[in-house]
């Protein structure tokens, strides 16, 4: 009985040894500061910037992705953040959007 228990544990260990563990990461974008964004203290800042663009375009009802404009917007928000570390990323996006209207 003891031998079969050890064998069962060994088989279970082999089955789960190759299974990668994924950490669930959630990010509250409203709390990201420009400093965190600029110094890349958040996971995947590029993806956050694309999400932010989608969020604001969605609020405006815009369903078109203009990739050159997206790149300019991300650069503008990044530049704004470089000069305003104490603001949130969303404040930076709103300031850049207001300036571009």
C-alpha positions, 0 to 999 in steps of 0.5 A: 500500500505504501509503495502504491501511494509513493508511485501515485505521488510520483506520477502526480508530481510528473504530471504537474511538473511541466505545467507552468504557473501563471500569476493573475495580474490586474491593473487599475489604469486609473491609478497608474502614475506618469512616473510608473508609466515612464519608468516602466514600473507596470507590466506591459506599458505598450499594451496599457497605452493601446488599451487606453487609446481604445478606452477613449476612442470607445467613449467617443464612439470611434471604432476605427484604428488609425495606426499612425495616429495611435503611434503619435498619441502614445508618443504624445502621452509618453512625452507628457508623462515625462514632464508630469510624473505626479499626474495619472496616466489617464490625466495625461491622456485627457490633457493630450486629447484636449490639446489635440482638439 
